[in-house]
Amino acid sequence: DSAYINQRDCEYLSLKFQKNYEPLYGENEVYKALSHIVEYPFHEIIELDDCLSFRFSHAGHILLSAQTELFFSINGNTKKVTFSSDLGNPLLNDTKVFVDKFEPVAKSNIFIGEATYAAKNRSMTKKDLKTDLDKIKSVIEQFCVENKKTVVIPCFSLDRAPYMVWLLYSIFGQDESFDIPIVVDSPLSIRLLNVYGEILQGEAKEQFNAMMNWKNLKLSYTPEDSKSLMADGKSKCVIASSGMLNAGRSVKWVQHVLPHSDNCIMFIGFATTNTLAYKIKNSKNKNGKKQKTITINGKVVKNNAQIVDLHSFSSHAQRDMLLNYYSSIIADKIYLVHSNMNEKIEFKADLEEEIRKKLRTTKVIATNRS
């Protein structure tokens, strides 16, 4: 998919600027890279040679996400470097049934830890999650059941789309009177759902199969399927990628529903500035009044649909969890990566304080490049 997007973007830029832009890689390079990939299990220490070994432990972020422990052995002396990768949000454990739970690493000479949501304003509680789950239910009931219109959920394909389908199934799946179609309109999301079905095991597999056999769940494969669903005028809830509305069928759906006040767009993820999702979320002026129009793909569209923005579904570890985890690790040094510099510096000071409280002397470094 990434190779396809790169190719498409190069074609667009070449046409726009009358230059010949070439993608960095294509499908051939993807398959060549895949041919060199080898799978290893979690929890086992795998020896690559006499000097280097590694082990995976669950990061709890998305399906099969892993922390990587590297063991370097020289002259009988072994040192360990751990990379956290993206860490999962433990507050979602009860609802993210397709993701293995986070496993803390207790010791590492050097620990490289993500600080994505380490800012002071990045926190959430189980109460926040409960409030947002209730909000999802009320939004679907109001706009789909009562208004008989459309709710669009712009959604990342990886992890977020299966998670949102599961949440909707958990809320409405046992209600026989609920007849609103839950449409997944994203080829990548559908392919990823198929992959989930292939690799899940045990209870998670049973729950996934029950979700996929839900009578309300509809999969939209082709552009023609998507156009037909837009044209039929029937009530529905649509999950479409991408989540930030920078590409994909979600852009067309938003363009379709935005002019009508009895439709709703429900955002359930972060959006960077200058994306369409960000512009719609922040379409009120200084006086609190909504912009009358939004420009989408060069077309001016009336900005009338209701907007709901939920904040408690981040699959990243939040600030409190990062402070608790990193201050508990027995380490010589902790390097903070994956955040802006000001937030890393602020978090570094607070983490050092937590480490002192635990009578440890771990040095914390806010990296200037990550």
SVG drawing of the C-alpha trace seen along z (x, -y; Angstrom):
<svg xmlns="http://www.w3.org/2000/svg" viewBox="-36 -36 73 58">
<polyline fill="none" stroke="black" stroke-width="0.4" points="0.0,0.0 2.8,-2.4 4.5,-1.6 1.2,-2.3 0.7,-5.6 4.3,-6.7 3.7,-5.8 0.5,-7.7 1.9,-10.8 4.8,-10.8 2.5,-10.7 0.4,-13.6 3.5,-15.7 5.0,-15.0 1.8,-16.2 1.5,-19.2 5.0,-20.5 5.9,-19.1 8.9,-17.2 9.7,-13.5 9.4,-12.4 10.3,-8.8 9.3,-6.8 12.0,-5.7 10.8,-2.1 8.1,-0.1 6.3,3.2 9.3,5.2 11.4,3.8 8.7,4.5 8.5,8.2 12.3,8.4 12.5,7.0 9.8,9.4 11.8,12.3 14.5,11.5 12.1,11.3 12.3,14.1 9.7,14.6 10.8,15.3 8.6,16.0 8.1,13.7 10.0,14.3 12.8,16.6 16.4,15.3 17.5,15.8 21.3,16.0 22.4,14.3 26.1,15.1 28.5,15.4 28.2,11.6 24.6,10.7 21.2,12.0 17.7,10.6 14.3,11.1 10.9,9.7 8.4,8.9 4.9,7.5 4.5,3.8 0.7,3.9 0.3,1.2 -1.2,3.0 -1.4,6.6 2.1,8.2 3.9,5.0 7.1,5.7 9.7,4.3 13.2,5.4 15.9,6.4 19.4,6.7 22.1,8.6 25.8,7.8 28.3,10.3 32.0,9.4 34.7,11.4 32.1,13.0 30.6,9.6 26.9,9.1 25.2,5.7 21.6,5.1 20.0,2.3 16.2,2.2 14.0,0.3 10.5,-0.2 8.9,-0.9 5.3,-2.3 3.9,-1.2 0.3,-0.4 -2.3,-2.2 -3.2,0.2 -6.5,-1.6 -7.7,0.0 -6.8,3.5 -10.4,4.5 -11.6,3.3 -8.6,4.2 -9.2,7.9 -7.1,8.6 -3.9,7.2 -1.5,8.9 -1.1,7.1 2.0,5.0 4.9,6.7 7.4,4.5 11.1,5.0 12.7,4.9 16.4,4.3 18.5,2.9 21.8,1.1 20.4,-1.3 16.7,-1.8 15.5,-3.7 11.9,-4.8 9.2,-6.5 7.8,-9.7 5.0,-10.3 2.3,-11.3 4.6,-12.4 3.3,-16.0 1.5,-17.1 -1.8,-17.5 -1.7,-13.9 -3.7,-11.9 -7.0,-9.9 -8.9,-7.9 -11.3,-4.9 -14.1,-7.4 -13.1,-9.3 -13.2,-6.0 -16.6,-5.1 -17.9,-8.6 -16.7,-8.2 -18.2,-4.7 -21.5,-6.1 -21.0,-9.0 -20.5,-6.5 -23.8,-4.8 -25.7,-8.0 -24.3,-9.3 -25.3,-6.2 -28.7,-6.1 -29.3,-9.8 -28.0,-10.1 -28.5,-6.6 -31.6,-5.3 -33.5,-8.5 -32.4,-10.7 -32.0,-7.7 -28.9,-9.3 -25.1,-8.6 -22.3,-8.7 -18.8,-8.6 -15.9,-7.5 -12.6,-8.4 -10.3,-5.7 -6.7,-4.4 -6.8,-0.9 -4.1,0.6 -5.4,1.5 -7.9,-1.3 -10.5,0.0 -10.7,3.5 -10.9,1.9 -13.8,-0.4 -15.7,2.5 -15.2,4.4 -16.4,1.5 -19.6,1.2 -20.1,4.9 -19.7,4.8 -22.2,2.0 -24.9,3.2 -24.0,6.8 -26.5,8.4 -29.3,6.0 -31.5,7.9 -33.6,4.8 -30.5,2.9 -30.5,3.0 -28.1,0.2 -25.4,1.4 -21.8,1.0 -19.9,0.5 -16.1,0.9 -15.3,-1.0 -11.5,-0.6 -9.7,2.1 -6.7,1.9 -8.8,2.3 -10.6,5.3 -7.3,6.9 -6.0,6.3 -9.2,7.8 -8.5,10.9 -5.0,11.1 -6.4,10.8 -8.6,13.8 -5.6,15.8 -3.2,15.2 -5.4,14.8 -5.8,17.8 -7.8,19.1 -10.4,16.8 -9.3,13.8 -10.0,15.8 -13.5,16.8 -14.4,13.2 -13.0,12.0 -15.1,14.6 -18.2,13.6 -17.6,10.0 -17.0,10.8 -20.2,12.9 -22.3,10.0 -25.3,9.6 -24.9,5.8 -21.3,5.8 -20.9,4.9 -17.6,4.9 -17.3,2.4 -14.6,3.7 -14.7,1.7 -15.1,-2.0 -18.5,-1.0 -19.6,0.5 -18.6,-2.8 -20.5,-4.9 -23.6,-2.7 -23.6,-3.1 -23.4,-6.9 -26.2,-7.0 -28.7,-4.7 -29.8,-7.3 -30.1,-4.7 -29.0,-5.0 -25.6,-3.6 -22.4,-4.0 -19.3,-4.1 -15.7,-3.3 -13.3,-4.5 -9.7,-5.3 -7.6,-7.4 -8.1,-8.7 -6.7,-12.2 -8.6,-12.5 -5.4,-13.0 -6.3,-10.2 -8.6,-7.3 -12.4,-6.8 -13.0,-8.7 -12.3,-11.9 -15.2,-11.1 -17.5,-10.2 -16.8,-13.4 -17.4,-15.4 -20.7,-13.5 -22.0,-14.0 -20.6,-17.4 -23.2,-19.6 -26.1,-18.0 -26.8,-19.0 -28.5,-15.7 -25.3,-13.7 -22.4,-13.3 -18.6,-12.9 -17.1,-11.3 -13.4,-11.6 -11.7,-9.1 -8.0,-9.9 -5.3,-12.6 -5.0,-14.8 -1.9,-16.8 -2.2,-20.4 -2.8,-21.1 -4.8,-17.8 -8.4,-17.9 -9.4,-16.3 -7.7,-19.0 -9.4,-21.7 -12.8,-20.2 -12.2,-19.7 -11.1,-23.3 -13.5,-25.0 -14.8,-27.4 -13.6,-31.0 -12.5,-33.2 -16.1,-34.0 -17.0,-30.3 -19.0,-30.3 -18.6,-27.5 -17.0,-28.2 -19.7,-28.1 -17.6,-26.1 -14.6,-23.7 -12.5,-23.2 -12.0,-19.5 -9.9,-18.6 -10.4,-22.0 -14.2,-21.9 -16.0,-24.2 -18.3,-22.1 -20.9,-23.4 -19.8,-22.8 -23.1,-21.7 -22.7,-18.2 -22.4,-17.7 -18.8,-17.1 -18.0,-14.8 -14.3,-14.5 -13.5,-11.8 -10.1,-11.7 -9.8,-8.6 -9.0,-5.9 -5.3,-6.6 -3.5,-3.2 -0.3,-5.0 0.8,-4.8 -0.1,-8.0 2.1,-10.2 1.4,-8.6 2.1,-5.1 5.4,-6.2 6.5,-7.9 5.7,-4.8 7.3,-2.3 10.5,-4.1 11.2,-5.0 10.8,-1.4 13.4,-0.1 16.8,0.7 19.0,-1.0 22.2,-3.0 20.7,-5.4 17.2,-6.1 17.1,-7.8 13.8,-9.6 12.7,-9.5 9.7,-10.2 8.3,-13.5 9.1,-17.2 12.1,-18.6 10.2,-20.8 7.9,-18.0 10.9,-15.6 12.8,-18.1 9.8,-18.7 9.2,-14.9 12.9,-14.3 12.8,-16.5 9.6,-14.8 11.0,-11.3 14.3,-12.2 12.2,-13.2 10.3,-9.9 13.6,-8.0 15.0,-9.9 12.0,-9.0 12.8,-5.3 16.4,-5.9 17.9,-5.2 20.5,-7.1 19.5,-6.4 20.6,-9.1 17.8,-10.4 18.7,-11.9 16.3,-13.8 17.6,-13.1 17.9,-16.0 17.2,-13.7 14.8,-10.8"/>
</svg>
